[in-house]
Amino acid sequence: MTLTARQIVEARAPQLAGSDRLQDYLSIATSQTSEAYGANYQLAIALLCLHMMETDRRNSPGPIISRSEGQLSIGYGWSGVYGELASTHWGNQLLDLKKRVSIGFRNRMVCR
C-alpha cells in the first residue's frame, strides 16, 4: 500500500499535520518535487512539506554568515551546497533520499 504525502505527514509529524495551512504546503511541495523520485515521490513531497513547515515555524532568516563592526552589519543566509535543506531534520532526510535515488542529469552526445 502506497501512502499519500498527506498520510505520511500525518504519521510522521502529527503536531504539524493539524495545521490549517497543510494543504497549501503540500501543494507547494508537490509543485517543487520531481517525479524522478519514482516510488518515493510521495515521501519526497511529504519531507519537503515538513521541511518548509518547520522553517516557517522557526521564522528564522538563517544562520549568521557574516559580521562587521564598522557601522554594524550582520548577514544572514544559507551557505553550502544544500543550503537551507540541511537546516532541518526533514530536509536532511530529503537530501539522503535524493542521494539514494540519485537524481541527476544525463548527457547524450549526438553524432551526425
C-alpha positions as CSV (number, residue, x, y, z in Angstrom):
1,M,0.0,0.0,0.0
2,T,1.4,3.4,-1.0
3,L,0.7,6.3,1.3
4,T,-0.1,9.8,0.1
5,A,2.1,12.7,1.1
6,R,-0.7,13.8,3.5
7,Q,-0.8,10.4,5.2
8,I,3.0,10.4,5.6
9,V,2.9,13.9,7.2
10,E,0.1,12.8,9.5
11,A,2.1,9.7,10.5
12,R,5.5,11.3,10.9
13,A,4.6,14.7,12.4
14,P,1.1,14.7,13.9
15,Q,1.9,18.0,15.6
16,L,2.4,19.7,12.2
17,A,-0.4,17.8,10.4
18,G,-3.0,19.7,12.3
19,S,-2.1,23.0,10.6
20,D,-4.9,24.7,8.7
21,R,-2.2,25.5,6.0
22,L,-1.1,21.9,5.5
23,Q,-2.8,21.7,2.0
24,D,-1.0,24.9,0.9
25,Y,2.3,23.4,2.0
26,L,1.5,20.1,0.2
27,S,0.6,22.0,-3.0
28,I,3.8,24.0,-2.9
29,A,5.9,20.9,-2.2
30,T,4.2,19.0,-5.0
31,S,5.0,21.7,-7.5
32,Q,8.6,21.7,-6.5
33,T,9.2,17.9,-6.4
34,S,10.3,15.9,-9.4
35,E,8.6,12.6,-10.3
36,A,12.1,11.3,-10.8
37,Y,11.8,10.1,-7.2
38,G,9.7,7.2,-8.6
39,A,8.2,5.1,-5.9
40,N,9.5,7.6,-3.3
41,Y,7.7,10.6,-4.9
42,Q,5.0,10.9,-2.2
43,L,7.7,10.6,0.5
44,A,9.8,13.3,-1.1
45,I,6.7,15.6,-1.2
46,A,6.0,14.9,2.4
47,L,9.6,15.6,3.5
48,L,9.8,18.9,1.6
49,C,6.4,19.9,3.0
50,L,7.6,19.2,6.6
51,H,10.8,21.0,6.0
52,M,9.0,24.1,4.8
53,M,6.6,24.0,7.7
54,E,9.5,23.6,10.2
55,T,11.5,26.5,8.7
56,D,8.4,28.7,8.6
57,R,7.6,27.8,12.2
58,R,11.1,28.9,13.3
59,N,10.6,32.1,11.4
60,S,14.4,32.4,11.1
61,P,16.3,34.3,8.4
62,G,19.0,31.6,8.7
63,P,22.3,31.4,10.4
64,I,24.7,34.4,10.7
65,I,27.1,34.1,7.8
66,S,28.9,37.4,8.0
67,R,29.6,40.2,10.6
68,S,31.2,43.6,10.5
69,E,32.0,46.1,13.2
70,G,32.3,49.4,11.5
71,Q,28.8,50.7,11.2
72,L,27.5,47.3,12.4
73,S,26.5,44.8,9.8
74,I,25.3,41.2,10.2
75,G,24.4,39.0,7.3
76,Y,22.0,36.1,7.5
77,G,21.5,33.3,5.0
78,W,22.4,29.8,4.0
79,S,25.6,28.5,2.6
80,G,26.9,25.3,1.3
81,V,25.8,23.0,-1.5
82,Y,22.5,22.1,0.1
83,G,21.9,25.4,1.9
84,E,18.6,25.6,3.7
85,L,17.6,21.9,3.3
86,A,20.4,20.9,5.6
87,S,18.9,23.1,8.4
88,T,16.1,20.7,9.4
89,H,15.7,17.0,10.2
90,W,13.2,16.7,7.4
91,G,15.4,18.5,4.9
92,N,18.3,16.2,5.8
93,Q,16.1,13.2,5.2
94,L,15.1,14.5,1.8
95,L,18.8,15.0,1.0
96,D,19.5,11.4,2.0
97,L,16.6,10.2,-0.2
98,K,17.9,12.3,-3.1
99,K,21.3,10.6,-2.8
100,R,19.7,7.1,-2.7
101,V,17.5,7.8,-5.7
102,S,20.4,9.6,-7.4
103,I,18.5,12.1,-9.4
104,G,20.8,13.8,-11.9
105,F,21.2,14.9,-15.4
106,R,22.2,12.5,-18.2
107,N,24.2,13.8,-21.1
108,R,23.7,12.5,-24.5
109,M,26.0,13.0,-27.4
110,V,24.5,13.1,-30.8
111,C,26.9,12.4,-33.7
112,R,25.9,13.3,-37.2
